[in-house]
Amino acid sequence: AIPRVVFDLAHHPVSDGRFVVFASSQDDHVRCLDLKTGQLRWRVATDGPIRFAPVLHEGGVFVASDDGHLHRFDLDTGEFEWKVRLAPDDRRIPGNGRLISAWPIRTGPVIDRGVLHATCGLFPRFGTYAFAIDPDSGEILWSRPLPGTSPQGYLLASSNRLFIPTGRTAPTTLGRSDGRNLG
């Protein structure tokens, strides 16, 4: 059988036309390169593997990490701006030979219409959750439990729905404005 959850096999770069930004699950760093010269502009670390592409939005770099936090760094300088713990607490467990949050973030966040969407948790027995977050302040606008769901993959936002991939099963669908379960 071919594995379907293979996010660690390659970096997932993004660009704004000036910079290329990518993260690593091997050394927990986010790197920003100058697009024209290839020179490293900055490098910052989180406290866990980063398995998905960063999201660039209005001068910010948003990174979801296995440390259970969503991080925001300044795109030009790499300076830390904020982080919000999506995990219910700071409990750590072994994961892929490392200590990670019991609620790692295993989905790529998405920003649309000024709202950042993210999830945390991988193991339904510990609890998994979806969030809407203000990208400027890190304030949580709403959060919802995702019973029986193992969020894994890139989130997708449509005009009124948030699609949460679940690895090997059909995605979970929430209403974007309030997080109510749509199936």
Buried (B, 14 or more C-beta within 10 A) or exposed (E): EEEEEEBEEEBBBBEBEEBBBBBBBEEBBBBBBEBEEEEEBBEBBBBBBBBBBBBBBEEBBBBBBBBBBBBBBBBEEBEEBBBBBBBBEEEBBEBEEEEBBBBBBBBBBBBBEEBBBBBBBBEBEBBBBBBBBEBBEBEBBBBBBBEEBBBBBBBBBEEEBBBBBBBEEEBBBBBBBEBEBEE
